[in-house]
Amino acid sequence: MNTKDELSIKIVDVLKKIYDPEIPVNIYDLGLIYDILIDDEYNVEIKMTLTSPNCPMVDSMLQEIYDKTRTIDGVKSVVLNIVFDPPWDKSMMSDEAKLDLGLI
């Protein structure tokens, strides 16, 4: 069985392989993932946001996040919570993402 820290690392690795459909950067480096919570029974809650509340691809992106996270060994269940507070902005992106997009 994975520890919570090991499981968290695996989840981040999976999230770094999922790309925003409108921006060629993964959702983790884009700053869309606000928190990853894992309880003692290995139920996972991912708090995240979107670059825009009107994202037309939200359903397919959320399904991909759910499906890929759910397949990680040790994950019992996955809940995705979309929040808009604080609202996303470019400052939440990793330096690598900013570099990829020519922002630095």
N, C-alpha and C positions, 0 to 999 in steps of 0.2 A: 504494500500500500504506500502511496505517496504521502509525504508530509504536506501540510498546507503550503509551505514555501515552495516545495518542488512542483506542486500542482499549479500554483500561481505562475511560476516560470513557464510551465507548459502552456498555460492559457495565453500568456503574453506572446509566446512563440506562435501560437495559432492565430491570434489577432493580428500579428504582424504580416500574415500571409493573406489577409482580407483587405481588399482595396476599395476605397470610396469610388463609386461608379463615375463620378464627375471629375475627380482629381486623382492624378496618377501617384498617389501616396497611400500607404497602408493606414488603416483607421487608428492604429495605436500611435504611430508617429505623427499623425495628423492632429492628435490631441482629442479625439472623440471619446476615448475611454477615460472616465473620471474616477472609477473605483472598481476593484474586483474584490468581492467579499466571499469568503469560504467559511461555512460554519463547521461545527465538529463532526457532522455527518457527511461532509463533502458536497453539500448543496451549494451551488455557485450563484451569486447575484452579480450581474455586471451593470453598473450605472454608467450610462453613456449619453452623448448628445449627438446632434446632427449639425452639419455646417449651416443648414437652413431648415426651419420648421416645415417647409414645403418641399422637402426632398422627394422627387418623384420615384426614386428607387428604394425608398425606405423598406418596403416589405421584403424585397428580395435580399437586401443587405442584412436585415435582421434575421431572416431565415438562414442565411449562410453562417452568420455568427452563432446562432443557436445550434445548427446542425454540426458544425465543426467543433464547437466547444463541448457539446454533448458526447462526442466520440472519444474524448480524452479519457484514458484509463484512470479510474478513480472518481470521476465526476458522477455524482448521483443524479442531480437535476440542475437545470439552468433556468434562471429568470433574468430577462432583460428589462431594465427600467430606463426609459428614455426621459431625460430631464433637460430643461432649458435654462436652468439657473445653477451656475452662471452661464450666460450665453457664450457660445463658442466664438473665438476670434483667432486671428493668425498667431497671436502671442502664445497660444497653447501648443503650437507645433514644435516638434523636436528640431534641433539645429540641423540634423540630417535632412528632415523634410523641407525645411526652409531652403537649404542648399540645393536640394533636388528641384525645387520650384523656382530657383533663381532669386530668392528673396534676401539672401545674404551673400 
